[in-house]
Amino acid sequence: MLAMPIAALLMGAAPVPQVPDLGPQLERFTYPWPVQTMEVDIVGSPAQMAFMDIAPQRPNGRTVVLLHGKNFCGATWGSTVRALSEVGYRVIVPDQIGFCKSSKPRAAQYSFEMLATFTKRLLESRGITRATIVGHSMGGMLAMRYAILYPASVEKLVLVNPLGLKDRGEEGVPYTDVDTLWAGEKRTSYASIKAYQLENYYHGVWKPAYDRWVWMQAGMYQGPGRDTVALAQAKTSEMIKTQPVAHELYRITPPTTLIIGTLDKTAFGRAQAPANLRKSLEAIPAVAPRAVKQMPNANLVMLEGLGHSPQVEDPARFEKALLTAIATSSVRR
């Protein structure tokens, strides 16, 4: 099917579908592989971390961990998992606590250290001591923190249009408290999700294949669990703003590749920034070339004509870049 330009969308060519209640943990949304859970404790209460563990038919002895972004889930990596599995990689795909099929504990105080620690515990529970870590968007920020905390357990690191390469607070983006963020998240709808992704992720061009992922995200907000989902999203937005990794890029020592869609317009915090600051906030493609120079063993792959989610927008092209990155050593440019 043909991609749909933004003008057609705005003229009503794509009506908003009726989104079902998929449950606050996507109870009624099917993932492409069986979902398992690992129990963790959050402030003295049990919580479940969901994940998929996909074994290849012809193992090559290596494992790849795929970390989702804030507005994505483990299921969004489906095509990437198939590409990796076909050439022998075992693939672990977690949903982080607070997201998708995992628990969203009201008492949780979210931190990248907490998420990284749970991810490490998950891998150890599956008998994995060393893996290639791939993180997209917020998952890229988590992947960087994971590599800083556990460098010996990271074979290679791949960052796909990651957040966290710039400290937005340092640029003047003000702090927004959780209650204000929560109020904003409660207004989330299919239309608002799609409008944001169209403008920031897909540079004004919409493909029907993207609708499933908007439907998935919007479906968590439809039922009585709406406030729980909104609160988790608000707390994790605060986590991204208040826990920058940009000042520690020099601590990322594993071989690292940044894969960047050049048309990405994402600049986290833009919505909270004063009007006179919004236009000056650089998006990820402008920040990445400087950030990669601060990492001891990193290189940069620019995917021309793609946006924030190249693995969704052009799976074949992204997967070729990813397989090349993890099959070869990363060399400082």
N, C-alpha and C positions, 0 to 999 in steps of 0.2 A: 504494500500500500504506500501511497505517496505521503511525504511529510507535509504537514499543514502549517502554512505561514501564520505569523501572529495576527495579521490583519483579519484573516478568515476566522480565527478563534474569537477575536473581539467582536466580530459581526454576528456571532451566534451560530457559526457553522458547526460547532462542537458542543451540543447540549450537555449540561451537567448530569451525570447518571445518578440514579438512586443508589446510594452507598449503603450496604447492609452493615449491621453491627457485627464486626468480626471478633469482638472481645478485646479487653485490655491487654491480653497476652496472645492475641491473634489465634485464639482457640479455634476459630472457624475459618482459618486460612491455611491451605495445605502447602507445605514446603516440598521441594523436589526430592529430598531424601529423608529417611527417618530422623526424627528429632529426639535426642536424649537430653537428660538434665543432670546437672551436678548441684548438690545442695551446698549452700554456703550460709553463714550467719551474718545478719545485718542488725547491729544494735541488739543482739540477744534473741533475734527472731529468725527462723529459717526462711531462706529464699532459694529459688531455683534459677540456675544459669543454664539456658538452653543452648544446644549446639548440634551440629551435624559432623559426623566423622565418616568420610568417604574413602573407601579403600580402592585402589586401582586394580585392574585385572593383572597387569604386569608391573609389579612394584619396582621402582628404581632406587629404593632405599632412602628417599628424601621426603620430607613433610613440608607443606606450605600451609600457613595459617592466614586466613582472610578476615580482616577486621572491617566491619561496616562503618559507614558514616552516620551522622546524627539523624538524617532524614531517610535512612535506608535500613535494610535488615539483612540477615544472613541469606535469605532467599534471593536477594538481588544479585548475588554472586553466581547464580546458576550456570550461566554460560562459561564463566571463568573456571568454575569447578570442573566442568566437563572437559575443557581444554587441558587443564592440568592433569586430570585423571587419565586421559587418553595417552599421555606420554609418561605415565608411571608414578606421578606424585600422589602421595596420600594427602588429603586435604581436610583440615579442621576449620569449621566455620561457626564461631560462637555468635550468639546474640548477647551483647553485654547486659549486665544487670541494669535495669531501667529502660530497656528497649525491647520491642518486638515480642518474641515468645518468652522472654525472661521476666522474672518478678520485678515489680516496681515498688519497693518498700517505701512507705510514706516517711519512715524515720531515717532513710538513707541520707548520709552526707557524702555526696559524690566527689570523687577525686580520680585523677588519672592513675595515681599510685594504687588506689583500690582496684580499679578495673584491670590494671596490669598484673597485680598480684593474683587476682582471680583467674586471669587468663593463664598465668604461669602454673597455677595449681591445676587448672583443667588439663594442660598439656602433660604435666607430671602424672596425673591420674590415668592418662592414656598411654603412659610409657614413653613419652617423647621428652627428650632432654635438650634437643637442638633442632631448630626449624628455621625456614625462611618466613619472615613476617611481612605481610602485605597489608597496608592500611590505606583506606580511602577517606578523604575529607576529615571528619573528626577522628575516624579510625587511623588516619595518618598521624594525627597528633598523639593518639594513644600508642601507636607503633613506635614513635620516637621516644616516648617516655619508657616504654618497655625495653627498648634497646639501651637506654641510659641505665636503667635499673639492672638489666640482665644481659650485658654484652656477650658473655661467653655462651649464652644459649641461642644467640641469633646468628645463623649461618649467613644470611643476606637480608637486607632490608629494602623494601620497595614502597615508596610513598606516592600515592596517586592523588594528585590535586589536594595535598594535605592542608588543613588548617594549621595554625600555630607557627608559621614561618615568620610572622611579624607579631609584635606585642601591640595590640590595638589600643590598650590603655595608654601606652607610651605615646601614641599618636593623638591622644586626646579624646578617645571614645569613653564616655562616662560610664560609671557603674550603674547598673539597673538591678534593683533588689528583686528577690525571688517572687514576692507577691505581685509586683508589677508584671514580671515576665509570665507568671501564672495566669493572670487576668488576660494577657494577650494570647496565650496558648489555648485558653478556653474558647476563643473565637475561631480556632482552626476549623477549616472545612475543606472539602474536595476542591472547591474553586480557589481558595486561598493558597493551598498547596501547589496546585497546578500553575497558578499565576506566578508564584515565586520561582518555581523550577523553570518555567518557560523563559523568564527574564534572566535569571542568574546561571542556570545550568545548561540550557539548550539554545542560547543565543537567538531566541525568537522563533525557532522552528520546532514544531511538535510532530512526533511520530506516534502512531497509534500504539506501538509497543510500550511507550512510557506510561500509558494509562493504568496498566496493572499495578504499577508501583505507587502511583498516587492513590488508587483505590485501596491498596493494602494499608498505606499510612492513614488515610482518612477513616478507614473502617475501625481503627482502634478508638476513635473519638465518638462513635455513634451511640453507644449504649450507656448504662449506668457507671461504667468504668472510666468515663470521659475525664473526670477530674483527676483521677489517679494518673492517667497517661499525661495529661496536661502538666501536672506537678512535676513528674519525672523529667519531662522535656524542659520545663523552666529551670529546674535544678541543674540539669546538664548544660544548659546555655550559660548559667552562671559559672559553672566549672570551666568551660572553654574560655570565658572572659577573664577569670581571676587566676587561672593556673597556666600562664604562658610557658612555652618551652623554647621560645625564640632565643633567649639569652644563653641557652645550653646546647646549641647546635654543635659546638666544638666537642661535646661529650659523646656524640654519636659516632662510635668507632667501627661498627661492622661495615662491610662493603654495602654501599647504599646507592640506589637509583631513584631519582625523582622522575615520574612519568606525568607530564603536565599537558592537559588540553589547553591550547592557546586561546580559545574563545571563552574560557571560564570568567565570569564576572563576579564571582564570590569574593566578598570582603567582609568577613564576619564582624558583626557589630554595626554595620552601616545603618540598619534600621533604628538603632538607639543613638546614633551620632547626631549632633546638631546639623542643621541644613547646610551651613557653610563649610562643614567638614566632610560631608558625604562624598562630594565629587573628588576630593583629594585622596581618599582612601584607595590605595592600590590593590587591585585584585591579585589572585594567586599567581597568574602567569608573569606579572611584573615583578613580584617579590622573589620567585623561585631562583632566578639566575644569581642573585646576590646571596641567597640563603645557602645554595649548594657549595659556594666557596668557603663557607664557614664550617663545613663538615669535612673531617680529615680524609675520608675515602669515599667520595661521592661523585656521581655524574648525573647529567640532566638529559632527559629525552623529551623533546617537545613534539606533541602530536598536533600538527597544524589543522585548523578547521574543526576541532572538537572542543567540547566544553568541559564542565565540571565532572561529568560522569562518563568518561570515555569507554568504560567497560559496559555501559548500557547503550550508549549512542552508536558505537561501532565496535561490537565485540570482537570481530575477527582482527581488526587492526590493533586493538588494545592487547589482545591475547598474544599476538605476534611479538609486540614490544615487551610484554611481561615475560614470555618464555625466553626471549633473548637475554633479558636482564638477569634472570635467575640462573641461566645456564653458563654465564660468563662472569669473570671477575669484574668488579666495578673499579674503574681507574679514575683518579683525580684529573679533572679538566682544568 
